[in-house]
Structures are given as structure tokens and as C-alpha cells.
Amino acid sequence: MKKIGAILTATVLALGVSAIPAQPADAAPAKFANCKMLNQTYKGGVAVNAKVRNKGGKTRFAPTVNAAVYNTHKGLDRDKDGIACER
């Protein structure tokens, strides 16, 4: 009876450990080399927060709000309006 309990406990622990995602939620965002590559994933660009507005005029797509991705690609925000690679 103790063997069955030990096997059952080991199985549950093994399944529990394998259910943990490989990448944690706070992992560093992907690094894109330029706006063309970033826009393949984020069609309208990336905004630092939902309150920023585009200074460059009308855009075709709404930007994705993601502060971590924006901060990684802050250099791609040429007009410094809080939206990187807007289209």
C-alpha cells in the first residue's frame, strides 16, 4: 500500500511540474531589429500606455499597448510620441 501511495505521489508531482510554462510571464520581450520586423507582430506599432496619442497624423491600425515591448524598442519611436513604429 505504501508503494502505491509513493508512486501516486511521484506521478502527481511529476505532472504538476510539467504543467509549469516554459517561459515565465515576466520574461523579456522579443527584440526586433527594425520597424518592419516589429510591424509583422504588432501591426499598428506598440504604445507605452493607452493614453498616448499619435502626433504624426492618422494611422491605419491601432497600436498594441505593451509597456515592456515599447521600452525595449524606445529607439524606434522617431517622433517621441509614446508609440513605436506606428502605421
Secondary structure, DSSP 8 states (H G I E B T S, - for coil): -HHHHHHHHHHHHHHHHHTS-SS-TT------SSHHHHHHHSTT-EESSTT---SS---SS--EE-HHHHHHTGGG-TT-SSEES--
